[in-house]
Amino acid sequence: MKSIFKKALAFALVATMVLTFAACGGAKNYAADNTEFVIGVSGPLTGPAAVYGVAVKNSAQMAVDEINAAGGLNGVKFKLVVTDDQHDATKVAANYASMLEGGMQVSLGTVTTAPGLEYTNLSVEDNVFFLTPSASGDDIPKNDNGFQMCFADGNQGAVAADYVNGLGLKEIGIFYKSDDAYSNGIYEQFKDKLDDSIKTVEAVFTDANDKDFSAQITTLKNCKFIFMPIYYTPASIFMTQAKDTVAADAVYYGCDGFDGLAGQFEDFSIIPQEVSMLSHFDSNATEGAPAEYIKKYTEKFGADTLNQFGASAYDCVYAIFNAMKAAIDAGEKIDVTISPSDLCEILKAQFTGDFSYDGVTGTDAITWEDNGYVKKSAVKYTLKTANSAQ
């Protein structure tokens, strides 16, 4: 009797384990009824970072529309689903679940870093491939299902330091946000790669004091070069408050967080200093693929949200499409109802293999490292010259 009871109990436990596994992420294929390939992305469509999210939404949709107009992938069209996270990591889980249960098979991840770190942890459980256009945190691609089209913060910090090291400066200022993963990550890598002979004058802010920068401006007022690895909203506040205090011939130098900065001013010329940034996209390009993208984007959406976040999203969609096409050409089967996990394995093999893509960002063929970091060229892009030099 005891033996029969033990067998029954064992069977019940096994059945429970099977049911539990079936309920876990990754076990159910929500794409089983798809009639289109579904790409998902979470980003700030409202709030202070909305210029980034809107640019990503517009550009990704433009790429999807072009691909669909050209016949899709072997006749199957794509569908883009965009959810609003307001640059708030606490909203990502609900967005991710709604997209996954809605049939999402591949993703652009998130637009910004803090939400992206949450997305990274969620997507690995279901083995969903994502290629983020702009979530630049070093840990965003920490799992093998994640890749970046943007430079990782560490890469931005290192490249920015290389540039500064070549300027022959004896002293620079640094203005960064210590409680922000994006800003602090770039800052730490920048300091690590900066030549020891260059003295730094540093000013820090946090969420608690991001409106009045009078103390920081006093600290940095004598610096002729100020590195600012921050987003455009606090940058615009600092520049406005400092325009008559910091020397007119000084240079403000930032990373991709500066993109969209000009849109913060009715008249950007009120800032007398030069404003420049590390970039992989020139929004003033007049020839080649970048110029063609700019023309199409501005004709459709205007210039207010034209930035490298959008250009990068445009490249993300086309890179995913081209990688899927390359996999099919190599003999892989990619059906419209393919599960996210199965598609992830195919795309991982492409992105860590010999796949490359020529896009509107960078100036040469784009490839990826095994750790998910992108490999492409970057240049200094001047948003405005110093008024005294005009």
LODO-778116 format. One line per 2 residues: number of its first residue (from 0); their letters; for each residue x negated, y negated, z of N, C-alpha, C. Coordinates in steps of 0.05 Angstrom, whole numbers, plus 5000, padded with zeros to 4 digits. Layout:
N
NUM> a> X:Y:Z:X:Y:Z:X:Y:Z; ...
//
This chain:
390
0> mk> 4983:5024:5000:5000:5000:5000:4983:4975:5000; 4962:4976:5017:4944:4953:5018:4931:4948:4991
2> si> 4924:4971:4978:4910:4969:4952:4929:4955:4932; 4954:4964:4932:4974:4951:4913:4977:4922:4919
4> fk> 4977:4915:4945:4981:4887:4953:4956:4870:4944; 4932:4882:4947:4908:4868:4939:4907:4863:4909
6> ka> 4916:4883:4893:4917:4881:4864:4936:4859:4856; 4960:4859:4869:4980:4839:4862:4970:4811:4869
8> la> 4956:4808:4892:4946:4782:4900:4924:4773:4880; 4907:4792:4872:4885:4785:4853:4897:4776:4826
10> fa> 4918:4790:4817:4932:4783:4792:4943:4755:4794; 4956:4749:4817:4968:4723:4821:4947:4701:4821
12> lv> 4924:4706:4833:4903:4687:4834:4892:4681:4806; 4888:4703:4790:4879:4699:4763:4898:4683:4746
14> at> 4924:4689:4749:4945:4675:4734:4945:4645:4742; 4941:4640:4768:4940:4612:4777:4917:4598:4765
16> mv> 4893:4611:4764:4869:4599:4753:4873:4593:4723; 4886:4611:4709:4891:4607:4680:4909:4583:4676
18> lt> 4930:4581:4692:4949:4559:4689:4935:4533:4697; 4918:4534:4717:4904:4510:4726:4885:4500:4704
20> fa> 4871:4519:4692:4852:4512:4670:4867:4500:4646; 4890:4511:4641:4906:4501:4618:4915:4472:4623
22> ac> 4918:4465:4649:4927:4438:4655:4904:4418:4656; 4879:4428:4656:4856:4411:4658:4852:4396:4632
24> gg> 4838:4373:4633:4831:4358:4609:4814:4375:4591; 4820:4373:4565:4804:4387:4546:4816:4413:4538
26> ak> 4834:4425:4555:4845:4451:4549:4868:4448:4529; 4884:4427:4531:4907:4423:4513:4898:4405:4490
28> ny> 4906:4413:4466:4900:4396:4443:4924:4379:4436; 4923:4354:4446:4946:4335:4441:4948:4327:4412
30> aa> 4927:4333:4396:4927:4326:4368:4940:4347:4350; 4951:4368:4362:4961:4391:4347:4983:4383:4327
32> dn> 4997:4361:4332:5019:4352:4315:5011:4327:4298; 4986:4320:4299:4978:4296:4284:4982:4298:4254
34> te> 4989:4276:4242:4990:4274:4213:4970:4255:4202; 4956:4241:4221:4934:4223:4215:4912:4227:4235
36> fv> 4887:4221:4227:4865:4222:4246:4868:4197:4264; 4867:4201:4290:4873:4180:4309:4847:4171:4323
38> ig> 4841:4145:4321:4818:4133:4334:4829:4115:4356; 4818:4117:4380:4827:4101:4403:4805:4082:4413
40> vs> 4813:4060:4425:4794:4042:4437:4809:4026:4459; 4795:4021:4481:4805:4004:4503:4788:3979:4504
42> gp> 4801:3956:4505:4786:3931:4506:4803:3908:4516; 4790:3885:4522:4805:3862:4532:4819:3847:4510
44> lt> 4845:3851:4508:4861:3836:4488:4872:3811:4501; 4872:3809:4527:4880:3786:4542:4859:3780:4563
46> gp> 4859:3756:4574:4840:3749:4595:4816:3735:4583; 4796:3729:4601:4773:3713:4592:4755:3726:4572
48> aa> 4755:3752:4569:4738:3766:4550:4753:3774:4525; 4777:3762:4521:4795:3771:4499:4783:3766:4471
50> vy> 4765:3746:4469:4754:3741:4442:4738:3765:4432; 4727:3781:4451:4712:3805:4443:4731:3827:4435
52> gv> 4752:3831:4452:4771:3853:4446:4786:3848:4421; 4795:3823:4416:4810:3817:4392:4793:3820:4368
54> av> 4768:3813:4369:4749:3816:4346:4746:3846:4340; 4743:3862:4361:4740:3891:4357:4766:3903:4344
56> kn> 4789:3895:4355:4814:3905:4344:4817:3897:4315; 4813:3872:4309:4816:3862:4281:4798:3877:4262
58> sa> 4772:3878:4270:4752:3890:4252:4756:3920:4248; 4762:3934:4270:4767:3963:4267:4791:3968:4250
60> qm> 4812:3952:4254:4836:3956:4237:4830:3950:4208; 4814:3930:4203:4807:3923:4176:4792:3946:4162
62> av> 4774:3959:4177:4759:3982:4167:4778:4005:4161; 4796:4010:4180:4816:4032:4177:4833:4027:4152
64> de> 4842:4002:4149:4859:3996:4126:4845:4000:4100; 4819:3993:4099:4803:3997:4075:4799:4026:4069
66> in> 4793:4041:4089:4789:4070:4086:4815:4083:4076; 4837:4076:4088:4863:4087:4080:4871:4079:4051
68> aa> 4865:4054:4044:4871:4045:4017:4855:4060:3996; 4831:4070:4005:4814:4085:3986:4820:4114:3986
70> gg> 4841:4123:4000:4848:4151:4000:4843:4166:4026; 4832:4152:4046:4827:4165:4072:4805:4186:4069
72> ln> 4806:4206:4087:4787:4228:4086:4800:4252:4073; 4793:4258:4048:4806:4279:4033:4836:4277:4033
74> gv> 4845:4252:4030:4874:4247:4028:4888:4243:4055; 4874:4247:4077:4886:4243:4104:4879:4215:4114
76> kf> 4899:4200:4122:4894:4172:4131:4886:4172:4161; 4876:4148:4169:4868:4144:4197:4888:4125:4210
78> kl> 4890:4127:4237:4907:4109:4253:4890:4098:4276; 4891:4072:4280:4877:4060:4303:4896:4053:4325
80> vv> 4890:4061:4349:4905:4055:4373:4888:4038:4392; 4897:4014:4399:4881:3996:4416:4897:3990:4441
82> td> 4885:3993:4464:4898:3987:4490:4883:3965:4504; 4898:3950:4520:4887:3926:4533:4877:3934:4562
84> dq> 4851:3930:4567:4842:3935:4594:4834:3909:4609; 4836:3886:4595:4831:3860:4607:4803:3858:4620
86> hd> 4784:3874:4610:4757:3876:4622:4759:3884:4651; 4777:3902:4657:4782:3911:4685:4780:3941:4685
88> at> 4760:3952:4699:4754:3981:4699:4777:3997:4711; 4793:3984:4728:4815:3999:4741:4838:4005:4722
90> kv> 4838:3992:4699:4860:3997:4679:4852:4018:4658; 4827:4027:4659:4817:4045:4638:4830:4072:4639
92> aa> 4833:4084:4663:4843:4111:4665:4871:4114:4652; 4888:4095:4657:4915:4096:4646:4914:4093:4615
94> ny> 4897:4075:4606:4893:4071:4577:4883:4097:4564; 4863:4109:4576:4851:4133:4565:4871:4155:4564
96> as> 4886:4159:4585:4906:4181:4586:4927:4177:4565; 4937:4152:4561:4958:4147:4542:4948:4152:4513
98> ml> 4923:4145:4508:4912:4150:4481:4907:4180:4476; 4896:4193:4496:4890:4222:4493:4916:4237:4489
100> eg> 4936:4232:4505:4961:4246:4503:4976:4237:4477; 4968:4215:4466:4980:4206:4441:4967:4217:4416
102> gm> 4947:4234:4420:4934:4247:4397:4907:4237:4390; 4895:4220:4407:4868:4210:4400:4848:4233:4397
104> qv> 4833:4232:4375:4813:4253:4369:4785:4242:4370; 4781:4216:4367:4755:4204:4368:4759:4176:4377
106> sl> 4738:4163:4387:4742:4138:4401:4720:4118:4396; 4727:4092:4400:4707:4071:4401:4700:4064:4430
108> gt> 4710:4081:4448:4704:4076:4477:4717:4050:4486; 4701:4033:4498:4711:4007:4508:4694:3985:4495
110> vt> 4704:3960:4499:4691:3937:4487:4669:3926:4506; 4674:3927:4532:4655:3916:4552:4645:3938:4570
112> ta> 4623:3931:4585:4608:3951:4600:4622:3962:4624; 4632:3945:4642:4644:3955:4667:4667:3976:4661
114> pg> 4686:3969:4644:4706:3990:4637:4694:4014:4623; 4672:4009:4608:4659:4030:4593:4647:4052:4611
116> le> 4637:4044:4634:4626:4063:4653:4648:4082:4663; 4672:4072:4667:4694:4089:4675:4702:4107:4652
118> yt> 4703:4096:4628:4710:4111:4604:4690:4134:4599; 4665:4129:4604:4645:4149:4601:4650:4174:4618
120> nl> 4658:4169:4643:4663:4191:4662:4689:4206:4654; 4708:4192:4644:4733:4205:4636:4730:4222:4611
122> sv> 4717:4210:4591:4715:4223:4565:4698:4249:4565; 4679:4250:4583:4662:4274:4583:4678:4299:4592
124> ed> 4698:4295:4609:4714:4317:4618:4729:4330:4595; 4737:4315:4575:4752:4325:4553:4735:4328:4528
126> nv> 4709:4322:4531:4690:4323:4508:4700:4308:4484; 4708:4282:4489:4717:4264:4468:4693:4248:4458
128> ff> 4687:4249:4432:4665:4233:4421:4673:4204:4421; 4655:4186:4430:4659:4158:4427:4634:4144:4417
130> lt> 4639:4124:4400:4618:4106:4390:4626:4078:4396; 4616:4066:4418:4625:4040:4426:4611:4018:4410
132> ps> 4626:3997:4403:4614:3975:4388:4598:3957:4405; 4605:3955:4431:4594:3933:4447:4591:3938:4477
134> as> 4599:3961:4487:4594:3967:4516:4564:3975:4518; 4548:3956:4527:4519:3958:4524:4504:3969:4548
136> gd> 4518:3976:4569:4505:3987:4593:4488:4011:4587; 4465:4013:4600:4446:4035:4594:4459:4062:4600
138> di> 4477:4063:4619:4490:4089:4626:4515:4096:4610; 4523:4078:4592:4547:4084:4576:4544:4111:4561
140> pk> 4521:4116:4548:4519:4142:4534:4504:4163:4550; 4508:4162:4577:4492:4181:4594:4500:4210:4589
142> nd> 4524:4215:4579:4533:4242:4572:4530:4246:4542; 4528:4270:4533:4522:4275:4504:4545:4269:4485
144> ng> 4568:4261:4495:4590:4254:4478:4592:4224:4471; 4573:4208:4483:4575:4179:4480:4552:4168:4464
146> fq> 4558:4148:4446:4538:4135:4430:4544:4105:4429; 4525:4089:4422:4528:4060:4420:4521:4050:4392
148> mc> 4537:4031:4383:4530:4016:4358:4515:3991:4366; 4519:3981:4390:4505:3958:4400:4478:3966:4414
150> fa> 4461:3947:4419:4437:3953:4434:4444:3958:4463; 4432:3978:4476:4435:3982:4504:4422:3958:4519
152> dg> 4432:3953:4543:4422:3930:4558:4392:3931:4561; 4381:3955:4568:4353:3958:4570:4338:3950:4545
154> nq> 4349:3959:4522:4337:3952:4497:4338:3922:4492; 4360:3909:4499:4363:3880:4495:4342:3866:4513
156> ga> 4339:3875:4538:4320:3863:4556:4292:3866:4546; 4285:3890:4535:4258:3895:4526:4252:3878:4501
158> va> 4271:3877:4482:4267:3862:4457:4266:3832:4463; 4283:3823:4482:4282:3794:4489:4255:3787:4502
160> ad> 4245:3806:4519:4219:3801:4531:4196:3800:4511; 4198:3818:4491:4177:3818:4470:4177:3791:4455
162> yv> 4201:3781:4450:4203:3755:4437:4191:3733:4454; 4198:3732:4479:4189:3711:4497:4158:3714:4501
164> ng> 4149:3738:4503:4120:3742:4506:4103:3729:4484; 4115:3727:4461:4101:3716:4438:4103:3686:4434
166> lg> 4117:3673:4453:4121:3644:4450:4099:3627:4462; 4081:3640:4478:4059:3625:4490:4068:3607:4514
168> lk> 4090:3614:4526:4101:3598:4549:4087:3606:4575; 4083:3587:4592:4071:3592:4619:4093:3596:4640
170> ei> 4117:3584:4635:4138:3586:4654:4165:3586:4640; 4184:3602:4650:4211:3603:4639:4231:3604:4662
172> gi> 4255:3596:4656:4277:3599:4675:4294:3623:4669; 4306:3635:4688:4325:3657:4684:4350:3652:4700
174> fy> 4373:3654:4687:4399:3650:4699:4416:3675:4694; 4422:3690:4715:4437:3715:4711:4457:3720:4733
176> ks> 4475:3740:4728:4496:3746:4746:4489:3773:4760; 4483:3772:4785:4471:3795:4799:4491:3817:4804
178> dd> 4517:3811:4804:4537:3832:4810:4551:3842:4785; 4539:3837:4762:4550:3846:4737:4531:3866:4724
180> ay> 4541:3890:4717:4524:3911:4706:4510:3903:4681; 4524:3889:4664:4513:3879:4639:4489:3860:4644
182> sn> 4494:3839:4659:4475:3818:4664:4451:3829:4680; 4456:3843:4701:4435:3853:4718:4417:3874:4703
184> gi> 4430:3890:4686:4415:3911:4672:4395:3898:4652; 4404:3878:4638:4386:3864:4619:4364:3850:4634
186> ye> 4372:3837:4656:4352:3822:4673:4330:3840:4682; 4337:3863:4693:4316:3881:4704:4297:3891:4683
188> qf> 4307:3898:4659:4290:3907:4638:4273:3885:4627; 4285:3861:4625:4270:3837:4616:4247:3832:4634
190> kd> 4251:3831:4660:4230:3826:4680:4208:3847:4678; 4217:3872:4674:4198:3894:4673:4179:3892:4649
192> kl> 4189:3881:4627:4173:3879:4603:4160:3852:4598; 4168:3832:4615:4157:3805:4612:4127:3804:4620
194> dd> 4111:3790:4605:4083:3788:4611:4079:3776:4639; 4061:3788:4655:4056:3779:4682:4046:3751:4684
196> si> 4035:3741:4662:4023:3714:4663:4045:3692:4662; 4070:3700:4655:4091:3680:4653:4106:3678:4679
198> kt> 4105:3654:4691:4119:3649:4716:4149:3646:4711; 4165:3657:4729:4194:3654:4726:4206:3638:4749
200> ve> 4225:3622:4741:4242:3607:4761:4270:3618:4758; 4281:3630:4779:4305:3645:4776:4328:3633:4792
202> av> 4352:3634:4780:4377:3625:4793:4398:3646:4788; 4412:3653:4809:4431:3675:4809:4459:3665:4815
204> ft> 4480:3679:4804:4507:3673:4812:4522:3700:4813; 4546:3699:4826:4563:3722:4828:4592:3714:4823
206> da> 4610:3733:4825:4639:3727:4821:4648:3705:4841; 4635:3705:4864:4643:3686:4885:4636:3657:4879
208> nd> 4617:3653:4862:4609:3625:4855:4604:3622:4826; 4624:3627:4809:4620:3626:4780:4633:3602:4767
210> kd> 4639:3581:4783:4652:3558:4771:4635:3532:4775; 4620:3531:4797:4603:3508:4802:4574:3517:4803
212> fs> 4559:3508:4783:4531:3516:4781:4511:3494:4788; 4520:3475:4804:4503:3452:4810:4477:3460:4824
214> aq> 4478:3480:4842:4454:3489:4856:4435:3502:4836; 4446:3519:4819:4429:3534:4800:4417:3514:4779
216> it> 4432:3494:4772:4422:3475:4753:4398:3459:4765; 4401:3452:4790:4379:3439:4804:4354:3456:4804
218> tl> 4358:3482:4808:4335:3500:4809:4321:3502:4782; 4337:3501:4760:4326:3506:4733:4322:3480:4717
220> kn> 4327:3457:4728:4327:3432:4712:4301:3426:4698; 4279:3435:4708:4253:3428:4696:4243:3449:4676
222> ck> 4259:3470:4672:4251:3492:4654:4258:3484:4625; 4239:3489:4607:4243:3482:4579:4253:3506:4563
224> fi> 4253:3530:4576:4264:3554:4564:4278:3569:4586; 4305:3574:4581:4321:3588:4602:4334:3613:4589
226> fm> 4326:3636:4599:4337:3661:4590:4363:3666:4606; 4385:3672:4591:4412:3674:4604:4426:3700:4594
228> pi> 4420:3722:4606:4434:3747:4599:4461:3749:4611; 4480:3732:4602:4507:3731:4614:4527:3728:4591
230> yy> 4553:3730:4599:4574:3726:4579:4579:3696:4574; 4594:3691:4552:4597:3664:4542:4612:3645:4561
232> tp> 4631:3655:4577:4647:3637:4594:4629:3624:4615; 4614:3638:4632:4597:3624:4651:4575:3609:4636
234> as> 4566:3618:4613:4545:3604:4598:4555:3576:4590; 4580:3575:4581:4591:3550:4572:4595:3530:4595
236> if> 4602:3541:4619:4605:3525:4643:4578:3513:4651; 4558:3531:4651:4531:3521:4659:4521:3500:4639
238> mt> 4524:3505:4614:4514:3486:4594:4528:3459:4596; 4554:3460:4600:4569:3435:4603:4561:3419:4627
240> qa> 4558:3433:4650:4550:3420:4675:4521:3410:4674; 4504:3424:4658:4475:3418:4658:4467:3400:4634
242> kd> 4485:3392:4617:4477:3379:4592:4462:3353:4596; 4466:3339:4618:4452:3314:4623:4429:3318:4644
244> tv> 4425:3342:4653:4405:3347:4674:4381:3363:4663; 4387:3385:4649:4366:3400:4636:4356:3384:4612
246> aa> 4330:3386:4607:4318:3370:4585:4332:3376:4558; 4335:3355:4542:4350:3357:4517:4335:3375:4497
248> da> 4309:3378:4500:4294:3395:4482:4289:3423:4493; 4304:3430:4514:4302:3457:4525:4316:3477:4507
250> vy> 4311:3502:4512:4324:3524:4496:4339:3542:4515; 4364:3547:4509:4379:3568:4523:4379:3593:4505
252> yg> 4370:3615:4516:4367:3640:4500:4382:3662:4514; 4401:3675:4499:4417:3696:4510:4417:3721:4494
254> cd> 4434:3740:4501:4437:3765:4486:4465:3765:4474; 4476:3789:4469:4502:3790:4454:4525:3778:4470
256> gf> 4522:3774:4496:4543:3761:4511:4548:3732:4503; 4529:3720:4488:4532:3693:4478:4551:3692:4454
258> dg> 4556:3715:4442:4573:3715:4419:4601:3704:4426; 4611:3685:4411:4637:3672:4417:4633:3647:4433
260> la> 4608:3640:4440:4603:3616:4456:4612:3591:4443; 4607:3588:4417:4615:3563:4404:4644:3557:4406
262> gq> 4661:3578:4407:4689:3575:4409:4699:3564:4436; 4681:3562:4455:4687:3551:4482:4687:3521:4482
264> fe> 4677:3509:4461:4675:3480:4460:4691:3468:4437; 4705:3446:4442:4717:3432:4420:4696:3419:4402
266> df> 4674:3411:4415:4652:3399:4400:4626:3411:4412; 4614:3430:4399:4590:3444:4409:4567:3424:4411
268> si> 4568:3403:4395:4545:3384:4395:4542:3368:4421; 4562:3370:4439:4559:3356:4464:4537:3369:4481
270> ip> 4529:3393:4474:4507:3407:4487:4482:3399:4471; 4464:3383:4483:4441:3374:4468:4419:3395:4464
272> qe> 4419:3416:4481:4397:3436:4480:4402:3455:4457; 4380:3469:4448:4382:3491:4429:4395:3514:4443
274> vs> 4413:3528:4428:4426:3552:4439:4421:3575:4419; 4407:3596:4428:4401:3618:4410:4405:3644:4424
276> ml> 4404:3666:4409:4410:3692:4421:4397:3715:4405; 4393:3737:4419:4385:3762:4406:4409:3774:4393
278> sh> 4407:3781:4368:4431:3791:4353:4423:3812:4333; 4443:3828:4326:4440:3846:4303:4459:3839:4281
280> fd> 4471:3815:4284:4490:3806:4263:4488:3775:4261; 4486:3766:4236:4485:3737:4230:4512:3728:4220
282> sn> 4527:3713:4236:4554:3705:4228:4553:3682:4207; 4529:3673:4200:4526:3653:4179:4514:3665:4153
284> at> 4513:3691:4152:4501:3704:4129:4515:3696:4103; 4500:3692:4082:4511:3683:4056:4507:3704:4034
286> eg> 4496:3727:4041:4492:3747:4020:4492:3775:4033; 4496:3795:4016:4496:3823:4025:4521:3831:4040
288> ap> 4519:3854:4053:4542:3866:4067:4553:3848:4089; 4536:3835:4105:4546:3817:4126:4563:3795:4115
290> ae> 4554:3782:4093:4569:3761:4080:4596:3770:4070; 4597:3794:4058:4622:3806:4048:4641:3811:4071
292> yi> 4631:3821:4093:4648:3826:4117:4659:3799:4127; 4642:3779:4129:4650:3753:4140:4672:3741:4122
294> kk> 4669:3743:4096:4689:3733:4078:4716:3746:4082; 4716:3773:4084:4741:3788:4087:4753:3782:4114
296> yt> 4737:3781:4135:4747:3776:4162:4760:3748:4164; 4746:3728:4156:4756:3700:4159:4780:3695:4142
298> ek> 4782:3708:4118:4805:3705:4102:4830:3717:4115; 4826:3738:4131:4848:3752:4143:4854:3742:4171
300> fg> 4833:3735:4186:4838:3728:4215:4828:3701:4223; 4814:3686:4205:4802:3661:4212:4775:3665:4225
302> ad> 4762:3643:4233:4735:3644:4243:4733:3644:4274; 4755:3639:4287:4754:3636:4317:4744:3661:4331
304> tl> 4750:3684:4320:4742:3709:4334:4720:3724:4317; 4707:3710:4300:4685:3722:4284:4661:3724:4302
306> nq> 4652:3748:4308:4628:3752:4324:4617:3780:4319; 4594:3786:4332:4581:3811:4327:4595:3835:4339
308> fg> 4612:3830:4359:4628:3852:4371:4646:3863:4349; 4659:3846:4334:4677:3855:4313:4661:3868:4290
310> as> 4639:3856:4283:4623:3868:4261:4613:3896:4269; 4606:3899:4294:4597:3925:4304:4620:3945:4304
312> ay> 4645:3936:4310:4668:3954:4310:4674:3963:4281; 4671:3945:4263:4674:3951:4234:4655:3973:4226
314> dc> 4630:3971:4235:4610:3991:4230:4616:4017:4244; 4627:4016:4268:4634:4040:4283:4654:4058:4267
316> vy> 4675:4045:4257:4695:4060:4243:4683:4073:4218; 4668:4058:4203:4656:4068:4178:4635:4090:4184
318> ai> 4620:4086:4206:4600:4107:4213:4614:4133:4220; 4636:4132:4236:4651:4156:4243:4662:4169:4218
320> fn> 4674:4153:4200:4685:4163:4175:4664:4177:4158; 4641:4163:4155:4620:4174:4138:4608:4199:4151
322> am> 4606:4200:4177:4596:4224:4191:4615:4248:4187; 4641:4242:4189:4661:4264:4184:4659:4274:4155
324> ka> 4656:4255:4137:4654:4263:4109:4629:4279:4104; 4606:4270:4116:4581:4285:4112:4583:4313:4124
326> ai> 4597:4316:4146:4601:4342:4158:4617:4361:4140; 4638:4349:4128:4655:4365:4110:4638:4373:4085
328> da> 4623:4355:4075:4606:4361:4052:4586:4383:4058; 4578:4385:4084:4559:4405:4093:4572:4432:4100
330> ge> 4599:4433:4096:4613:4458:4101:4630:4460:4125; 4631:4439:4142:4648:4439:4166:4677:4435:4158
332> ki> 4695:4447:4173:4724:4443:4169:4734:4423:4189; 4745:4401:4179:4757:4381:4196:4786:4377:4187
334> dv> 4804:4390:4201:4832:4388:4195:4844:4364:4211; 4866:4354:4202:4879:4331:4215:4888:4337:4243
336> ti> 4891:4363:4250:4899:4370:4277:4876:4380:4293; 4851:4375:4285:4828:4384:4300:4829:4372:4328
338> sp> 4820:4387:4347:4820:4378:4375:4797:4358:4379; 4800:4339:4398:4778:4320:4404:4752:4334:4410
340> sd> 4753:4356:4425:4729:4370:4433:4715:4383:4409; 4731:4395:4391:4719:4407:4367:4706:4386:4349
342> lc> 4720:4364:4346:4710:4342:4329:4685:4330:4342; 4685:4329:4368:4662:4318:4383:4637:4334:4376
344> ei> 4639:4360:4377:4616:4377:4371:4605:4373:4343; 4623:4369:4324:4615:4364:4297:4601:4337:4294
346> lk> 4612:4316:4307:4601:4289:4305:4575:4287:4321; 4572:4301:4343:4547:4300:4358:4525:4311:4340
348> aq> 4530:4333:4326:4510:4345:4309:4501:4325:4287; 4520:4310:4277:4514:4290:4256:4497:4267:4268
350> ft> 4506:4256:4290:4493:4232:4300:4465:4238:4313; 4461:4262:4321:4434:4269:4331:4417:4284:4310
352> gd> 4428:4285:4286:4414:4298:4263:4402:4277:4245; 4403:4282:4219:4390:4263:4201:4410:4243:4188
354> fs> 4434:4241:4200:4454:4222:4191:4444:4193:4195; 4449:4176:4175:4443:4148:4177:4466:4132:4164
356> yd> 4467:4106:4170:4489:4090:4160:4479:4062:4154; 4485:4051:4131:4479:4023:4125:4504:4006:4129
358> gv> 4502:3988:4149:4526:3973:4156:4522:3943:4153; 4540:3928:4166:4539:3899:4166:4522:3888:4189
360> tg> 4516:3906:4209:4498:3897:4230:4471:3909:4225; 4450:3896:4236:4423:3905:4231:4415:3898:4202
362> td> 4390:3902:4196:4381:3896:4169:4369:3920:4154; 4373:3944:4166:4363:3968:4154:4381:3991:4161
364> ai> 4374:4015:4153:4391:4039:4159:4393:4043:4189; 4418:4049:4198:4424:4053:4226:4422:4082:4232
366> tw> 4407:4089:4253:4406:4117:4263:4410:4117:4293; 4410:4140:4305:4414:4143:4334:4394:4162:4346
368> ed> 4386:4155:4371:4369:4173:4386:4386:4195:4399; 4374:4216:4408:4388:4238:4421:4403:4229:4446
370> ng> 4394:4207:4459:4406:4197:4483:4430:4178:4477; 4437:4175:4452:4460:4159:4444:4454:4130:4438
372> yv> 4429:4121:4443:4422:4094:4437:4418:4090:4407; 4427:4066:4397:4425:4060:4369:4396:4051:4362
374> kk> 4388:4056:4337:4362:4046:4327:4368:4029:4303; 4364:4003:4306:4366:3984:4284:4352:3958:4291
376> sa> 4349:3941:4271:4334:3917:4275:4350:3895:4289; 4335:3876:4301:4348:3853:4314:4332:3828:4307
378> vk> 4346:3806:4307:4333:3780:4301:4342:3759:4320; 4327:3737:4323:4336:3714:4337:4355:3699:4320
380> yt> 4378:3693:4331:4399:3679:4316:4405:3653:4330; 4402:3630:4317:4406:3604:4329:4435:3595:4326
382> lk> 4449:3592:4348:4477:3583:4347:4478:3553:4342; 4460:3538:4354:4457:3509:4348:4429:3500:4354
384> ta> 4419:3482:4338:4393:3470:4343:4396:3448:4363; 4373:3440:4375:4373:3418:4394:4381:3392:4380
386> ns> 4398:3376:4393:4407:3352:4380:4384:3333:4373; 4363:3333:4390:4340:3316:4386:4325:3324:4361
388> aq> 4329:3349:4352:4314:3359:4329:4330:3356:4303; 4355:3346:4305:4371:3344:4281:4367:3318:4267
//
